[in-house]
Amino acid sequence: MTYIAYNRNVIKKNMKAIEVVSIPVSDQQRSKAFYLSIGFVLVLEAPMDEKANWIQLGLPNGGASITLVTWFPKMPPGSFQGLVIATDDIAKDREFLSTKGVAVGLTDETPWGKFAQITDPDGNGLTLHQK
């Protein structure tokens, strides 16, 4: 068995990737429409109970996906910050998002890349990043 030592903790190496990130929202259908409008694709939508669906969205190139959640009491809508979305052309994405009516923050140029902030309808923060 192979182990990786990280920050004094030992982690089994059979964990491979982050698969799904939960985004807390107040209205799943409104949020689904927003994420679809900015380029996400629907991975799965299925009823969970009479109040909520499992709505999973991802980017066309794959990788980790998001699910729009309403059922975690300690995750109120708008409380999620820090989802970083890689882009090859932040200027082009800023232009695309603007045509969709999405407010995009100023581009911050750093030694480790360019960043621009957007928020979903509930105020969850997303960051575009171009290396």
N, C-alpha and C positions, 0 to 999 in steps of 0.2 A: 504494500500500500504506500502511495506517495503522499507526503504532507508538505504543505507550504507554511513556513513560519512567517507570520505577519504581525507586527506590532505586539510581539510577545505572546500572541495567541496562536494556537495550532488549528488549522482548518483542513478538513478532509478535502482532497482535490476533486471529488466527484461532483461538486457544485460547479456548474458550467457557465451560467450566464444569468443576468437579470431578465426575467421573462415578461412580467406584467407589473405595471405601476398603477396604483389606485389613485384616481383623481376625484376628490369630493365635489359633488355638484348638487344644485337644488332641483334642477329639472333635467332629467336624462335626455329627453328628446330634443330640447333646445340646445343642450351641450353637444349632442351627437351631430346636429345640423351644423353647429359652429365648426367642430373638428373636421367634418367632411368638407366643409367649404374651404378650409385652409390646406387641404391636400391629404388628410388621413383617409384611409379606406376602412370599411367595415370588415372586421375579422369574424365576429360572431355576435348575434343578438338572440337571446332566448329568455323566456319568462323565468323568474326566480320565485315570485309570489305575486299576489294581487297588487302590490305596491311598487315593485321594482323588477327591472330586467337586468340580465347580464349583458352589458354592451361593451364589447372589446373592439378597439380600433388600433390600427398600426399605420406605419408609413409604407408606401409602395415597395421600398427596397428591403423590407423585413426588419429584423432585429427585435428589440423589446417593443411591447405594445402597451396600451393604456386601457384601463377599464373605468367607466364612469360610475361612481358609487354614491349611494345615498344612505347607506346602512351602518356606517361607522360613527357612533356618537362622539368620539374624540377627534373626528375629522370633519369639522363643519365646512360647508361649501365656501370656497375661496381661500382655504387655509393652506393649500399646497403651493409651494414655491420651489423653483430650482430645477425643473425638468429642462435639460439642455438638448436641443435638437441640432444636429450637425447639418451644415449646408456647404456647398461648394461656392455659392455666390450669394452673399448676404444682401447685396444691393438688388439683385434680381428678385429675391424673396421678399424684400421690403416693398418693392414695387407691386408684386403679386398680391401681398397681403393688403396693401393700401386699396387696391381695386376691389377687394372683398369687404372694405369698410373696417378693417382691423387697424387700430392705432398701434403703431410701432414706435418704440422709444428710439432715441438717438443711438447711432452706432458708436460703441465704445471700442477704440482701438488700443490693444494691449500687446506686449511682447509675445503673448501666447495665443493671439488671435483677435478677431473682431466679434463683438457681441451686440445683440439688440434684444430688447425685452418686449413681449406682448402679454396680454392677459386674456383669459377666456371670459365668457359672460358672467361668471361668478367671482372673478378676480384672482383665479389661480394663475400663477406666474410661469411663463414659458420663456426660454432664452434661446435665440438663434445663435449659433457659433460657427464661424468660418475660421479654419486654421490658416 
